[in-house]
Amino acid sequence: MEFIADFFDAIWAFFGSIPAMIDDFMVKAGAWFVIAATKAKIAFIGYSWAVAQEILNQLNLSNTIESYWQRLDGTFLGVVTYLKIPEALNMIINARLTRYVMEVIG
């Protein structure tokens, strides 16, 4: 008789643990979805950066900026170069163009 009681207790415990199993499954599925979406966004940023580089190469923007920088006064150019303003402008242009490509594509 005790075997039957243990059997029904095990069934009752199994049915009692179903909400916890569903909760665990939903947590794992949610975590998987967030990780997959993050990896997809990282891949998309890499693709957008490659497209932005190609646009910069086709527009020949770097040479235009470089020719304008060479026209500046030597002292002013020295200060600007010391402050690394050309590198900062390059990063800003690249970031804005990559963001623009991401908005156009996706």
Buried (B, 14 or more C-beta within 10 A) or exposed (E): EEEEEEEEEEEEEEEEEEEEEEEEEEEEEEEEEEEEEEEEEEEBBEBBBEBBBEBBEEEEBEEEBEEEBEEEEEEEBEEBEEEEEBEEEBEEBBEEBBEBBBEEEE
